[in-house]
Amino acid sequence: MPSRVHPIAGFFASIVKGVTTRQKGALATVVKCRKRFKRRKCPGEIIAFIDEKEAISWSCPVCEDKGIISGWKGTSWNWSVNS
């Protein structure tokens, strides 16, 4: 994997781990947002959940960055008990 991809891969891995290790019903992942505005980091914290299609939907309530992570179930970042 190219080194320039490592930060974004780590960000997505942190979201998967955060979602699969938290208590049911919680939305916060304790993952800080990765966006920057005028060289300043967004102060937001990512919220995420597993949707009805078994994908992880995530978003930042501050800057509104968002996305979907699929194919996470077989990865080493999936810490859920029933994976």
FENMO-V528439 format. One record per backbone hydrogen bond with DSSP energy under -1.0 kcal/mol. NH is the residue of the N-H (numbers start at 1). CO is the residue of the C=O. E is the energy in kcal/mol with one decimal. If there is no record, write none. Layout:
NH/CO/E
NH/CO/E
This chain:
5/2/-1.7
9/5/-2.3
10/6/-2.7
11/7/-1.8
12/8/-2.4
13/9/-2.5
14/10/-2.3
15/11/-1.7
16/12/-2.3
17/13/-2.6
18/14/-2.5
19/15/-2.6
20/16/-2.4
21/17/-1.2
26/23/-1.7
29/46/-1.7
33/44/-2.5
37/40/-2.8
40/37/-1.6
42/35/-2.4
46/31/-3.1
47/59/-2.8
48/27/-2.5
49/57/-1.9
51/55/-3.0
54/51/-2.0
56/69/-2.9
57/49/-2.6
58/67/-2.6
59/47/-2.3
60/65/-2.4
64/60/-1.7
67/58/-2.2
69/56/-2.8
75/72/-1.6
78/75/-1.1
